[in-house]
Amino acid sequence: MFMFGNQDLCKRNKKGFTLIEVIIALLVLTVAIFGVYGAFSSMVVATNQTTDRFVAAYLAQEGIELVRNLRDQNWILDREWNYELEGCESDSQGCQTDYENKILDAYGSYLNIDSRGFYVYDPGAAVTPTKIKRKINIDPIIRNGESLPYAIKVTATVFWDQKKSFANPEGKQGSITAEDYLYNWY
């Protein structure tokens, strides 16, 4: 400790903070708060995007199951196994269906959630609109230049609207695809 001749001056400086120390402390505190806020908001965005991807994956798989149900319904009604499963090829606009519809409709509508919690296309009064669309394509399987009469390829793609974020600065639409092969094994 240095002595400048007035010992009271040194004692007085030790009692409180200087203005510079207070400003530095506030700056450090502000940086810490903004860092925590930035990390928290990034986690919220990432959680929402993960939730959207999980819902989309389940809805894509459900789309394949709905086509499988239509195939099985054809067997029960003693029709051709692929009855009304044409017209949804990849080079066309595609199709859509839900548990309420027993047919494939033209693709383009957003799904809604009804009062039972099912995803439906019916724009009834008791539905909650979503930001999700599901496109189903049904293509023949080609081998040696010929279409196999006993198999089809089903592709279900789910699209959802995304907000702009650090991970998606342009706000591009999200999508996920599932595909499966269905056979006339009956």
N, C-alpha and C positions, 0 to 999 in steps of 0.2 A: 504494500500500500504506500502510495506516495503522499508526502506531506507538503502542502503548499503554504503552510503558515497558518491556515485557518482550519482547524480540525472540525469545526461545526459545519462547514460546507460539505465535507466528505460524508459526514453522518446524515445530512439532509438528503443527499443523492441516493442513499441506500434505503430510504423509507418508502419510496413510491416508484412508479414506472415513468419513464420519459415518454414524450409524445411519439418518438420514433419506435419505441418498443411496442406501444399500443397499436400503431399502424401496421407494423410487421405481424403482430399477433392476429389482428383482424384479417389481414391478407391471407395468412396461412389457414385460418378458420374458413374463410370464404372459398378458397381453393378446395379444401377438404369437403365442404358441403356440396359444391358443384360437382366434384368427382363422384361422391356418393349418389347424387341425383342422376348424373349421367349413367352410371352403372345400373341403377334401379330402373330407369326408363328403358335402357337397352334390354334388360331382362324381361320387362313387361312386353316389349315388342316381340322378342324372341319366343316368349311363351305363347303369345297369340298366334304367331306363325306356325308354331309346332302344333297347336290345337287345330288350326285349319288343315294342316297336312294329315293329321290323324283322322279327322272327320272325312276328308276327301278320300283317303285310302279305304275306309269302311264303305263309303258310298260307291266307290269304283267296284269293289268286290260285290256289293249288293246289286249293282247293275248286271254283272255276270250271272248272279243267282236268279235275277228276274228273268233273264233270257232262258236260263235252264228250266225255270218253272213254266215258261211258255212252251218249251219243247215237251216237257212232261205232260202238260195239259193237252197238247196235241195227241199224245199217245192215249190218254184217258178218253178223249172224245173221238178216238178211232180215225184220226186224220193223219196225213203225212207228217213225219216227225219235224220237218222244217217249214210247215205251213205258216205263212205270214211272217217268216223270218227273213225274207228277201227285201231289197230296197234300202238296206242300211249299210251298203258297202262303203269302204273307206273313201272311194272317189265321189260319193254322194254327200249330202249334207249330214247324214247320220240320223239316228233316231233317239227317242227318249221313252221311258216307261217308269211306272211306279207300281206299288201294290194295289192301288185302286184301279188302274188301267190294266186290262187283260190283253192289250194290243200295243204295238209300237207306234208312236206318234212321231211327227217331224220334230227334229231337234231345234231348240232355241229358247225355251222358257226357263226361268229360274225356279228352283225347287222352293217349296214352302213347308213349314212344319205345322201339322194340324194339331188339334186339341189332344190327341192321343200320343203325340210325340213322333209320329211318322213323317217322313219326307214325302210330300205329294206335289203334283203339279196343279191340282185343283185350286183356283184362286178364290176359294170360298170365304165366308165372313169370319170363320174362326181359325184362320191360319196366320202364321207369322212368316213374313217374307225373309228369304235368306239371300246371300250373295253367291250362291252355288248353282252351277249348271252341270248336267251329266249328259255326255254324248256316248251313244252306243253304236259301234260298227260291227257288222256281221259279214264276214268275207268267206268265200269258198276257199278251200285248200287246194292248191294246184300242184300236181305231181306229173312230171313228164308231159307237160302241156295240157293236161286234162284236169278238170275239177273232180275231186273225190265226191261221190254221191252220198257218203256216209259220215262226213265230217265238216264242221264249220269252225272258223276262228272268230271268237267274240272278244272285242276290245272295248273296254269302258274307260272313258277319260272324264275326269271331273275337273272343272275349272272353277276358280273362285276369285273374286275381286280382292285385291290387296291394297292397303294404304301405302303411301310413300313412307319409307323408313331408311335408316342407314344401310340396311341390307338390300333394300329395293328402292333405290333413289328415283327410278322412273315410274314406280307404281304399276309394274307389269302384273298381268294376271297370272296367278299360280295355277299349276295343273299337276295331276298325277294320273297314271295310267295302269290298268290291270288288264291282263289278257288270259284267255283260257281257250281250250279246244273242246267242243262238244261233239259227241258221236251219236250215231243212231245204233245204239247197242241193244235196243228193245227187240 
